[in-house]
Amino acid sequence: MASSLPVGPDPGLIARHRMLSGAHDSLTIVPPGYTPSGGRIVPPPRSGDASLWHLLSPKWMTARARSAQGEKGRVARWLLLSCIGLFFWAFAFGAVYRVLSYFKGVPEIGPLLAGKLLGVLLMAFSSILLLSNIITSLSSFFLARDLDMLVSAPVDWLKLYGAKLMETTLHSSWMVLLLSIPIFAAYGLVYDGGIGYIGVVLGAYIPFLVIPSVLGSAITLLLVNIFPARRTRDILSVITVIAAAGVVVLFRLMRPERLAKPEGFRSLVEFIAILRGPTAPVLPSEWVQQSVMGWLTYDVDPLPMYMLWSTAAGLVVLGAMLHRALYPQGFSKAQEGAQRTIRTKLHRSGWFDRLWPFGVLRRELVMKEVRVFLRDTTQWSQLILLAVLLVVYVVNIKFLPLNGEGMSFLIVNLIPFLNLALAGFVLASIAARFLFPGVSLEGRSWWLVRSSPLEMGDLLWAKYWVGTIPLLLLALLIVGVTNTLLQVSVFMFAVSVGTITLMTLALGSLAVGFGTLYPRFETENAAQIPTSFGGLMFMMTSVCLIGGILMLEARPVYSYLYSKSVAGTADPTEMFTGFGLAALLCLTMTFLPLHLAKKRLEALER
């Protein structure tokens, strides 16, 4: 049936109103729904008709307003970020480029090795993305501050799901995306991917990011419907442990150490068959690897790309259906308060009494940090995940092929030195999760701390030592266990212990310093703090610091090991210079960030 509503002003109706106005020329009687000039008023759209961009626009306008603020030192911050970012990208690109160039020079099996390397990296990225999306979706879908208004308004449920899903994907995937850029760039340049390679990577990587986002959001939705959201944070550690255990099982089923020992296969044909076979045929990481390497090796197969997009589309549909059925009940449960057990006080006995030489103020600051850590289950419960990751790390070290042919004294002792880079990266990741958010977790109570006569230096040093001492014990445990498994010499054991000690002190200072220079007091989820601007700066600076330390120590370590392998004598001047500069760099990075952080806190408004 055709609509009977008028599409424009009725001239007769307007004329009759003008006649009724008589001699009152200054009075204009306007029909309902029209302007004084005769134009029709278009009513605003209903809330349920709001577009997806309309729901996302507040986040965009907030980010744009923050970037447009004339904050002091903003240009210097971006210049510093650009320099560190370019250096980090160049370092990652150079390392991957060297490895791929070597693989390309190996006939027959070179592209197969490159594909295996890409598959392992993508599988690591997918596990990181899944865990990150589980944590991020809890805040985006259930604990965000704008949900009270959005859920109470007549907003279409599908558009709300799409907006929050995009927000979750962006918050949890941007760091992995930045890490992937130099890797894919190296693959494209080594194997001459061409312009079409960019489209292939984008076409494969977009669904690769969407799939873990949908799965993580669905897992969180199911958990919230079983437990209240503020209690769900307490059991997320269980989910992360299960996921980490799954990754461990998957890596052990892959047995990547076999690829480093070709002599363990019965024939070359069996070795090539292992390389040609899929690593994990049912995982999206394998489909991305097949799509990318298929393009680079001129063996294009549309099936992996189809599997990526069809799986992502199917999961989005299933996730939307699950959201429509369970989200109202889950959001209602999310408003329930968390159960908390209030303890009167910690027992001031034992090790607490041993802090008396530091004075009452410093002792109470240390105890405050300990109490905050123990009361926040989202912090200490992640130690379970940390333990699982350390087991994975040690097990992989144990399976290194150090007893095969060609493993000389020099190579066996150089591997523990290179192991310091991986151990340093693990420590930096832990520091980013536990030390970096220290100042930001003060939250709304920061005004109380700032208005007190408390010295900011005492507060920073308390946060530093409470986080760094356990980190140092963990670092010494990692190095001690791995060096024992690797059966290194006394010299390398001493170098490893000394280097990891100074490196840990510097990494802890960098974490507290960057967390203070770029605080986020208004954060809704502590898990999002390390993924901020300051978190990215800290991780890139940490990688540069680890690389700088190893570069300074590489020459004296190599000279000493080479002299021992050929019955010679190492140059003491060279060793003193290399180790001295490395120690000086670590000490500088220990005191300088905390000094700058103290100046930053003193400059904040009370």
C-alpha positions as CSV (number, residue, x, y, z in Angstrom):
1,M,0.0,0.0,0.0
2,A,1.4,3.4,-0.9
3,S,2.1,5.8,1.9
4,S,-0.5,8.6,2.5
5,L,1.9,10.8,4.4
6,P,2.7,14.1,2.6
7,V,6.1,14.4,1.1
8,G,6.2,18.2,1.2
9,P,4.4,21.2,2.7
10,D,0.8,21.7,1.8
11,P,0.5,25.2,0.2
12,G,-3.2,25.3,1.1
13,L,-2.7,24.6,4.7
14,I,0.1,27.2,5.0
15,A,-2.2,29.8,3.2
16,R,-5.1,29.1,5.6
17,H,-2.7,29.6,8.6
18,R,-1.5,32.9,7.1
19,M,-5.1,34.1,6.6
20,L,-5.9,33.3,10.3
21,S,-3.0,35.4,11.3
22,G,-4.8,38.5,10.1
23,A,-3.0,41.8,10.6
24,H,-0.5,40.3,13.0
25,D,2.4,40.3,10.5
26,S,5.0,39.7,13.1
27,L,3.2,36.5,14.2
28,T,3.9,33.4,12.1
29,I,1.8,30.3,12.7
30,V,3.8,27.3,11.6
31,P,2.0,23.9,11.0
32,P,3.3,21.0,13.1
33,G,6.3,19.4,11.4
34,Y,7.3,22.4,9.3
35,T,9.8,25.3,9.6
36,P,8.7,28.9,9.2
37,S,10.0,28.9,5.6
38,G,7.7,26.1,4.7
39,G,10.3,23.2,4.8
40,R,9.5,20.0,6.5
41,I,11.4,19.0,9.7
42,V,13.1,15.7,9.3
43,P,12.9,13.8,12.6
44,P,16.2,12.4,14.0
45,P,16.7,8.6,13.6
46,R,15.7,6.3,16.4
47,S,18.4,4.8,18.5
48,G,17.7,1.4,17.1
49,D,18.5,2.8,13.6
50,A,22.0,4.0,14.7
51,S,24.7,2.7,12.4
52,L,27.7,0.8,13.4
53,W,29.9,3.8,12.9
54,H,27.6,5.8,15.1
55,L,28.4,3.4,18.0
56,L,32.1,3.5,17.3
57,S,32.4,7.3,16.8
58,P,32.7,8.2,20.5
59,K,35.9,6.1,20.7
60,W,37.2,7.7,17.6
61,M,36.4,11.2,18.7
62,T,38.0,10.5,22.1
63,A,41.2,9.3,20.5
64,R,41.2,12.2,18.1
65,A,40.7,14.7,20.9
66,R,43.6,13.2,22.9
67,S,45.9,13.4,19.9
68,A,44.9,17.1,19.3
69,Q,45.7,18.2,22.8
70,G,48.6,20.6,23.0
71,E,50.2,18.6,25.8
72,K,53.7,19.6,26.7
73,G,56.4,17.3,25.2
74,R,53.9,15.6,22.9
75,V,56.1,16.1,19.8
76,A,59.2,14.8,21.6
77,R,57.2,11.7,22.7
78,W,56.2,10.9,19.1
79,L,59.7,11.5,17.8
80,L,61.0,9.1,20.5
81,L,58.4,6.5,19.6
82,S,59.2,6.8,15.9
83,C,62.9,6.4,16.5
84,I,62.5,3.4,18.8
85,G,59.9,1.9,16.5
86,L,62.0,2.2,13.4
87,F,65.0,0.7,15.2
88,F,62.9,-2.2,16.5
89,W,61.4,-2.8,13.0
90,A,64.8,-2.6,11.4
91,F,66.2,-5.1,14.0
92,A,63.3,-7.6,13.5
93,F,63.4,-7.2,9.7
94,G,67.2,-7.7,9.6
95,A,67.0,-10.9,11.6
96,V,64.2,-12.4,9.6
97,Y,65.8,-11.3,6.3
98,R,69.1,-12.9,7.2
99,V,67.5,-16.2,8.0
100,L,65.3,-16.2,4.9
101,S,68.2,-15.3,2.7
102,Y,70.0,-18.3,4.0
103,F,66.9,-20.5,3.5
104,K,66.5,-19.3,-0.1
105,G,70.1,-20.4,-0.9
106,V,69.3,-23.9,0.1
107,P,67.9,-25.8,-2.9
108,E,64.6,-27.8,-2.6
109,I,64.1,-27.5,1.1
110,G,64.8,-23.8,1.6
111,P,61.2,-22.6,0.9
112,L,59.9,-25.5,3.0
113,L,62.0,-24.3,6.0
114,A,60.8,-20.8,5.4
115,G,57.2,-22.0,5.4
116,K,57.7,-23.9,8.6
117,L,59.2,-20.9,10.3
118,L,56.3,-18.7,9.3
119,G,53.8,-21.4,10.5
120,V,55.5,-21.5,14.0
121,L,55.5,-17.7,14.3
122,L,51.8,-17.5,13.3
123,M,50.8,-20.2,15.7
124,A,52.5,-18.3,18.5
125,F,50.7,-15.2,17.4
126,S,47.3,-17.0,17.3
127,S,47.8,-18.3,20.9
128,I,48.7,-14.7,22.0
129,L,45.6,-13.3,20.2
130,L,43.3,-15.9,21.8
131,L,44.4,-15.1,25.3
132,S,44.4,-11.4,24.7
133,N,40.9,-11.5,23.3
134,I,39.5,-13.5,26.2
135,I,40.8,-10.8,28.7
136,T,39.9,-7.8,26.5
137,S,36.4,-8.9,25.7
138,L,35.5,-9.1,29.4
139,S,36.1,-5.4,29.7
140,S,34.6,-4.5,26.3
141,F,31.4,-6.4,26.5
142,F,30.6,-6.4,30.2
143,L,32.7,-3.8,32.2
144,A,33.0,-0.8,30.0
145,R,31.6,2.5,31.2
146,D,29.5,3.2,28.2
147,L,27.6,-0.1,28.4
148,D,25.0,1.3,30.9
149,M,23.8,3.8,28.3
150,L,24.1,1.5,25.3
151,V,22.3,-1.5,26.8
152,S,19.5,0.6,28.2
153,A,19.0,2.4,24.9
154,P,17.0,0.8,22.0
155,V,20.2,-0.1,20.1
156,D,20.0,-3.0,17.7
157,W,21.7,-6.0,19.3
158,L,23.6,-7.0,16.2
159,K,25.1,-3.6,15.8
160,L,26.1,-3.5,19.4
161,Y,27.8,-6.9,19.0
162,G,29.6,-5.7,15.9
163,A,30.8,-2.5,17.5
164,K,32.1,-4.3,20.6
165,L,33.7,-7.1,18.5
166,M,35.6,-4.5,16.4
167,E,36.7,-2.7,19.6
168,T,37.9,-6.0,21.1
169,T,39.7,-7.0,17.9
170,L,41.5,-3.6,17.7
171,H,42.6,-3.5,21.4
172,S,43.9,-7.1,21.4
173,S,45.4,-7.3,18.0
174,W,47.3,-4.0,17.3
175,M,50.5,-5.1,18.9
176,V,50.6,-8.4,17.1
177,L,49.9,-6.6,13.9
178,L,52.8,-4.3,14.4
179,L,55.1,-7.2,15.1
180,S,53.9,-8.9,11.9
181,I,54.8,-6.0,9.6
182,P,58.6,-6.5,9.5
183,I,58.2,-10.3,9.3
184,F,55.9,-10.2,6.2
185,A,58.0,-7.4,4.7
186,A,61.1,-9.6,4.9
187,Y,59.3,-12.6,3.3
188,G,58.0,-10.3,0.5
189,L,61.5,-8.9,-0.3
190,V,63.4,-12.1,-0.1
191,Y,61.0,-14.1,-2.3
192,D,60.0,-11.1,-4.6
193,G,56.3,-11.1,-3.7
194,G,55.4,-8.0,-5.8
195,I,52.5,-5.7,-5.4
196,G,50.0,-8.5,-5.3
197,Y,51.7,-9.9,-2.2
198,I,50.3,-7.0,-0.1
199,G,46.8,-7.9,-1.1
200,V,47.4,-11.6,-0.3
201,V,48.8,-10.8,3.2
202,L,45.9,-8.4,3.9
203,G,43.3,-10.9,2.6
204,A,44.8,-13.7,4.8
205,Y,45.5,-11.6,7.9
206,I,42.2,-9.9,8.4
207,P,40.2,-13.2,9.0
208,F,43.2,-14.5,11.0
209,L,42.7,-11.6,13.5
210,V,38.9,-11.9,13.5
211,I,38.8,-15.7,14.3
212,P,40.5,-15.5,17.8
213,S,38.5,-12.3,18.5
214,V,35.1,-14.1,18.0
215,L,36.3,-17.2,19.9
216,G,37.6,-15.2,22.8
217,S,34.4,-13.2,23.0
218,A,32.3,-16.4,22.9
219,I,34.4,-18.0,25.7
220,T,34.0,-14.9,27.9
221,L,30.3,-14.8,27.2
222,L,29.9,-18.4,28.4
223,L,32.0,-17.7,31.5
224,V,30.0,-14.7,32.5
225,N,26.8,-16.6,32.2
226,I,28.1,-19.1,34.6
227,F,29.9,-16.7,36.9
228,P,29.5,-13.0,37.6
229,A,31.9,-11.0,35.5
230,R,33.9,-9.7,38.4
231,R,34.3,-13.3,39.5
232,T,35.1,-14.4,36.0
233,R,38.3,-12.4,36.2
234,D,39.4,-14.8,39.0
235,I,39.0,-17.9,36.8
236,L,40.5,-16.4,33.7
237,S,43.8,-17.8,34.9
238,V,42.3,-21.3,34.6
239,I,41.4,-20.6,31.0
240,T,44.9,-19.3,30.2
241,V,46.5,-22.3,31.9
242,I,44.3,-24.6,29.8
243,A,45.2,-22.7,26.6
244,A,48.9,-22.7,27.5
245,A,48.8,-26.4,28.2
246,G,47.2,-26.9,24.8
247,V,50.0,-24.9,23.1
248,V,52.5,-27.1,25.0
249,V,50.9,-30.3,23.8
250,L,50.7,-28.9,20.2
251,F,54.4,-28.0,20.2
252,R,55.4,-31.3,21.5
253,L,53.3,-33.1,18.9
254,M,55.0,-31.0,16.3
255,R,58.4,-31.8,17.7
256,P,60.2,-28.9,15.9
257,E,63.6,-30.1,17.2
258,R,63.5,-32.9,14.6
259,L,64.0,-30.3,11.9
260,A,67.4,-29.4,13.4
261,K,68.6,-33.0,13.3
262,P,68.1,-34.3,9.7
263,E,70.3,-37.3,10.6
264,G,67.5,-38.6,12.8
265,F,65.4,-39.5,9.7
266,R,65.8,-42.7,7.8
267,S,66.3,-40.9,4.5
268,L,66.2,-37.5,2.8
269,V,62.8,-38.4,1.4
270,E,61.3,-38.8,4.9
271,F,62.8,-35.4,5.9
272,I,61.4,-33.6,2.9
273,A,58.0,-35.3,3.5
274,I,58.0,-33.9,7.1
275,L,58.7,-30.5,5.7
276,R,56.1,-30.7,3.0
277,G,53.4,-31.9,5.4
278,P,51.2,-29.4,7.3
279,T,52.2,-28.5,10.8
280,A,48.6,-28.0,12.1
281,P,46.1,-28.4,9.2
282,V,43.1,-27.4,11.2
283,L,44.5,-24.1,12.6
284,P,44.1,-20.7,10.8
285,S,47.8,-20.1,11.2
286,E,48.5,-22.9,8.8
287,W,46.0,-21.5,6.3
288,V,47.7,-18.1,6.4
289,Q,51.1,-19.8,5.9
290,Q,49.9,-21.8,2.9
291,S,48.3,-18.7,1.3
292,V,51.4,-16.5,1.8
293,M,54.0,-19.2,0.8
294,G,51.8,-20.4,-2.1
295,W,51.9,-16.9,-3.6
296,L,55.7,-16.5,-3.0
297,T,56.5,-19.9,-4.5
298,Y,54.1,-19.5,-7.4
299,D,52.0,-22.4,-6.2
300,V,48.7,-20.5,-5.6
301,D,45.9,-22.6,-4.0
302,P,42.6,-20.7,-3.3
303,L,41.5,-23.3,-0.7
304,P,43.4,-21.9,2.4
305,M,42.1,-18.4,1.7
306,Y,38.5,-19.7,1.3
307,M,38.9,-21.6,4.6
308,L,40.0,-18.4,6.3
309,W,37.2,-16.3,5.2
310,S,34.5,-18.9,5.4
311,T,35.6,-19.9,9.0
312,A,35.7,-16.3,10.0
313,A,32.2,-15.6,8.6
314,G,30.7,-18.7,10.1
315,L,32.2,-17.9,13.5
316,V,30.9,-14.3,13.4
317,V,27.4,-15.6,12.6
318,L,27.6,-18.2,15.4
319,G,29.0,-15.6,17.8
320,A,26.2,-13.2,17.0
321,M,23.6,-15.9,17.7
322,L,25.2,-16.7,21.0
323,H,25.4,-13.1,21.8
324,R,21.7,-12.6,21.1
325,A,20.7,-15.6,23.3
326,L,23.1,-15.1,26.3
327,Y,24.2,-11.5,26.4
328,P,21.2,-10.0,28.3
329,Q,21.5,-12.5,31.1
330,G,25.3,-12.2,31.1
331,F,25.3,-8.4,31.3
332,S,22.8,-8.6,34.2
333,K,25.1,-10.9,36.1
334,A,28.0,-8.6,35.3
335,Q,26.4,-5.9,37.5
336,E,26.6,-8.1,40.6
337,G,29.3,-7.1,43.0
338,A,32.3,-9.3,43.6
339,Q,32.6,-11.1,46.8
340,R,35.5,-9.9,48.8
341,T,37.0,-11.1,52.0
342,I,38.2,-8.2,54.1
343,R,41.3,-9.1,56.2
344,T,42.1,-7.1,59.3
345,K,45.9,-6.9,58.7
346,L,48.9,-8.8,57.7
347,H,50.8,-10.5,60.4
348,R,53.7,-8.3,61.3
349,S,56.0,-11.1,62.1
350,G,58.8,-12.9,60.4
351,W,60.2,-11.1,57.3
352,F,58.1,-8.0,58.0
353,D,60.1,-7.2,61.2
354,R,63.3,-7.5,59.2
355,L,62.4,-4.4,57.2
356,W,62.9,-2.1,60.3
357,P,66.2,-0.7,59.1
358,F,64.4,1.0,56.2
359,G,62.2,3.1,58.5
360,V,58.5,3.1,59.1
361,L,57.6,5.0,55.9
362,R,59.5,2.7,53.5
363,R,58.3,-0.4,55.4
364,E,54.7,0.6,55.1
365,L,55.1,1.5,51.4
366,V,56.5,-2.0,50.8
367,M,53.7,-3.6,52.7
368,K,51.1,-1.5,50.8
369,E,52.4,-2.9,47.5
370,V,52.4,-6.4,48.8
371,R,48.8,-6.0,50.0
372,V,47.6,-4.6,46.7
373,F,49.2,-7.4,44.8
374,L,47.7,-10.1,47.0
375,R,44.2,-8.6,47.1
376,D,44.0,-8.3,43.3
377,T,43.4,-11.8,42.0
378,T,43.8,-10.7,38.4
379,Q,47.5,-10.1,39.3
380,W,48.7,-13.0,41.3
381,S,46.5,-15.6,39.6
382,Q,48.5,-15.0,36.4
383,L,51.5,-16.5,38.2
384,I,50.0,-19.9,37.3
385,L,50.2,-19.0,33.6
386,L,53.7,-17.8,34.2
387,A,54.7,-21.1,35.7
388,V,53.3,-23.0,32.7
389,L,55.2,-20.7,30.3
390,L,58.4,-21.3,32.2
391,V,57.9,-25.0,32.0
392,V,57.5,-24.7,28.2
393,Y,60.7,-22.6,28.0
394,V,62.8,-25.1,30.0
395,V,61.4,-28.1,28.1
396,N,62.3,-26.5,24.8
397,I,65.8,-25.8,26.0
398,K,66.1,-29.4,27.0
399,F,65.3,-30.6,23.5
400,L,68.0,-28.5,21.8
401,P,70.2,-30.8,19.6
402,L,73.5,-30.1,21.4
403,N,75.0,-33.6,21.1
404,G,74.8,-34.0,17.3
405,E,77.5,-33.8,14.7
406,G,79.2,-30.5,14.2
407,M,78.4,-29.3,17.8
408,S,81.8,-28.1,18.9
409,F,82.9,-26.5,22.3
410,L,82.5,-23.1,20.8
411,I,78.9,-23.6,19.5
412,V,77.7,-25.4,22.7
413,N,78.9,-22.5,24.9
414,L,77.6,-19.8,22.5
415,I,74.0,-21.1,22.7
416,P,73.6,-20.2,26.4
417,F,74.9,-16.7,25.5
418,L,72.2,-16.4,22.8
419,N,69.7,-17.9,25.3
420,L,70.1,-14.7,27.3
421,A,68.3,-12.8,24.6
422,L,65.2,-15.1,24.9
423,A,65.4,-15.0,28.7
424,G,65.6,-11.2,28.7
425,F,62.5,-11.0,26.4
426,V,60.6,-13.3,28.8
427,L,61.6,-11.1,31.8
428,A,60.6,-7.9,29.9
429,S,57.2,-9.5,29.2
430,I,56.7,-10.3,32.8
431,A,57.8,-6.8,33.9
432,A,55.4,-5.3,31.4
433,R,52.5,-7.2,33.0
434,F,53.4,-6.7,36.7
435,L,55.8,-3.7,37.1
436,F,54.6,-1.4,34.3
437,P,51.0,-0.9,35.6
438,G,52.2,-0.1,39.2
439,V,51.6,3.6,39.1
440,S,48.4,3.4,36.9
441,L,46.8,0.9,39.4
442,E,46.7,3.7,42.0
443,G,43.7,4.8,39.9
444,R,41.3,7.3,41.6
445,S,43.2,7.2,44.8
446,W,46.2,8.9,43.2
447,W,45.0,12.3,44.5
448,L,45.3,11.0,48.0
449,V,48.9,9.9,47.4
450,R,49.8,13.1,45.6
451,S,48.3,15.4,48.2
452,S,50.2,13.7,51.0
453,P,53.7,14.8,52.1
454,L,55.0,11.5,50.7
455,E,58.2,11.7,48.7
456,M,57.7,10.4,45.2
457,G,61.1,8.8,45.1
458,D,60.2,6.6,48.1
459,L,57.0,5.5,46.4
460,L,58.8,4.6,43.1
461,W,61.6,2.7,44.8
462,A,59.0,0.7,46.8
463,K,57.2,-0.3,43.7
464,Y,60.6,-1.0,42.0
465,W,61.9,-3.3,44.7
466,V,58.7,-5.1,45.4
467,G,58.5,-6.1,41.7
468,T,62.2,-6.4,40.8
469,I,63.3,-8.7,43.6
470,P,60.9,-11.5,42.6
471,L,61.8,-10.9,39.0
472,L,65.5,-11.2,39.8
473,L,65.0,-14.5,41.7
474,L,63.0,-15.8,38.7
475,A,65.8,-14.7,36.3
476,L,68.4,-16.5,38.3
477,L,66.3,-19.6,38.4
478,I,65.8,-19.5,34.7
479,V,69.5,-19.1,33.9
480,G,70.6,-21.6,36.5
481,V,68.3,-24.3,35.3
482,T,68.9,-23.8,31.6
483,N,72.7,-23.6,32.0
484,T,72.6,-26.8,34.0
485,L,70.7,-28.5,31.3
486,L,73.0,-27.1,28.6
487,Q,76.1,-28.2,30.6
488,V,78.0,-24.9,30.0
489,S,81.4,-24.0,31.2
490,V,82.2,-22.1,34.4
491,F,83.0,-19.0,32.4
492,M,79.7,-18.9,30.6
493,F,77.8,-19.7,33.8
494,A,79.4,-16.6,35.5
495,V,78.7,-14.4,32.4
496,S,75.1,-15.6,32.2
497,V,74.4,-14.9,35.9
498,G,76.1,-11.5,35.9
499,T,74.5,-10.4,32.7
500,I,71.0,-11.5,33.7
501,T,71.3,-9.8,37.1
502,L,72.2,-6.4,35.7
503,M,69.7,-6.9,32.8
504,T,66.9,-7.6,35.3
505,L,67.6,-4.6,37.4
506,A,67.6,-2.4,34.2
507,L,64.4,-3.9,32.9
508,G,62.6,-3.4,36.2
509,S,63.6,0.2,36.2
510,L,62.5,0.7,32.6
511,A,59.1,-0.9,33.4
512,V,58.4,1.4,36.4
513,G,59.8,4.4,34.6
514,F,57.7,4.1,31.4
515,G,54.7,3.2,33.5
516,T,55.1,6.5,35.4
517,L,55.8,8.6,32.3
518,Y,52.7,7.3,30.6
519,P,50.2,6.5,33.3
520,R,46.6,5.4,32.7
521,F,44.7,6.1,35.9
522,E,41.3,5.9,34.2
523,T,41.8,2.3,32.9
524,E,39.0,-0.2,33.2
525,N,41.1,-3.3,33.0
526,A,44.7,-3.8,34.3
527,A,45.3,-6.1,31.4
528,Q,44.9,-3.2,28.9
529,I,47.6,-1.1,30.6
530,P,50.6,-2.9,29.0
531,T,49.1,-2.5,25.5
532,S,49.0,1.3,25.8
533,F,51.4,3.8,24.2
534,G,53.8,3.5,27.1
535,G,53.7,-0.3,27.1
536,L,54.7,-0.3,23.4
537,M,57.5,2.1,24.2
538,F,58.7,0.0,27.1
539,M,58.8,-3.3,25.1
540,M,60.6,-1.7,22.2
541,T,63.1,0.0,24.5
542,S,63.6,-3.3,26.3
543,V,64.4,-5.2,23.1
544,C,66.9,-2.5,22.2
545,L,68.5,-2.7,25.6
546,I,68.8,-6.5,25.4
547,G,70.3,-6.3,21.9
548,G,72.7,-3.6,23.1
549,I,73.9,-5.6,26.0
550,L,74.5,-8.7,23.9
551,M,76.3,-6.8,21.2
552,L,78.7,-5.3,23.7
553,E,79.4,-8.7,25.3
554,A,79.5,-10.7,22.0
555,R,83.1,-9.8,21.1
556,P,84.8,-10.7,24.4
557,V,82.7,-13.9,24.8
558,Y,83.5,-15.1,21.4
559,S,87.2,-14.2,21.8
560,Y,87.4,-16.2,25.1
561,L,85.6,-19.2,23.8
562,Y,87.6,-19.2,20.6
563,S,90.9,-19.0,22.5
564,K,89.8,-21.9,24.7
565,S,88.9,-24.0,21.7
566,V,92.3,-23.4,20.0
567,A,94.3,-23.4,23.2
568,G,95.1,-19.7,23.0
569,T,94.8,-16.6,25.3
570,A,92.0,-14.0,25.2
571,D,92.8,-10.3,25.2
572,P,92.0,-9.0,28.7
573,T,91.6,-5.4,27.5
574,E,88.9,-6.4,25.0
575,M,87.1,-8.4,27.7
576,F,87.3,-5.5,30.2
577,T,86.0,-3.0,27.7
578,G,83.1,-5.1,26.5
579,F,81.9,-6.2,29.9
580,G,82.5,-2.8,31.4
581,L,80.4,-1.0,28.8
582,A,77.6,-3.5,29.1
583,A,77.6,-3.0,32.9
584,L,77.6,0.8,32.5
585,L,74.7,0.6,30.1
586,C,72.7,-1.5,32.6
587,L,73.4,0.8,35.5
588,T,72.5,3.8,33.5
589,M,69.2,2.2,32.5
590,T,68.6,1.4,36.2
591,F,68.9,4.9,37.7
592,L,68.0,7.2,34.8
593,P,64.3,6.0,34.2
594,L,63.5,6.2,37.9
595,H,65.0,9.7,38.1
596,L,62.9,10.8,35.1
597,A,59.8,9.1,36.6
598,K,60.3,11.0,39.9
599,K,60.4,14.3,38.0
600,R,57.2,13.3,36.2
601,L,55.3,12.4,39.4
602,E,56.4,15.7,41.0
603,A,55.1,17.6,38.0
604,L,51.6,16.0,38.1
605,E,48.8,18.1,39.6
606,R,47.9,17.3,43.2
